[in-house]
Amino acid sequence: MPLPTTTVTLSGTGSATIPSPPPDIDGPVNVPGVTHRTQGGSLVKYQTGPVWFEATLPIEAMTDAQAASLSTFYQSNVNNSFTYTDAGGNAFTAYFLDQNLPLHKVYRDYWQCHLHLQLSANLK
C-alpha cells in the first residue's frame, strides 16, 4: 500500500508533518456534568465545566522519519497546547489527552499511531 500524500501538521515547540488520517473520524463533544436522581425519582442534571471537543486521529501509514519526528514533537509538547492543522487547512488549538504516544511498528519503515487530542472546536 503506498503511503498517503495528504498531510497534517502539528506545530508548537517544533513541528511534525505526518500523513493525514482518513476522513471517518469520531469527534465527540463533551459537556462535563452531573446526572443523578432525587429520592422522589426525578432526574437532575447540571453542567460543571466548559464544553470541549476531542478526536482520535488514526494515522495509518508513517515512515520511520515521520514516526521519529512525531515522537520528538510529542515529547516537546505533551504538556503544552499546540496547533493542529488538518488536510483542509483548518487550524485548531490542541492538547494531547494521553500520557503516552501509541506508536505501532507494522513492518519495516511503516508505522501506525492513534493521536487522542482535545481540540478547540469540532472537526470540520
Number of C-alpha atoms within 10 A of each C-alpha: 4 5 11 15 8 14 15 20 18 23 18 17 15 13 19 21 17 22 21 22 22 12 9 8 12 11 18 14 14 12 14 12 12 10 9 11 10 8 7 6 8 9 10 10 11 11 11 10 10 9 13 15 17 22 19 17 19 18 19 18 23 24 17 14 13 18 23 14 16 22 17 15 20 22 13 14 19 16 12 12 16 21 18 23 19 19 15 11 11 12 19 18 17 23 20 20 17 12 11 13 17 13 17 14 16 12 8 8 13 17 19 18 20 16 19 20 19 22 24 17 16 14 16 9
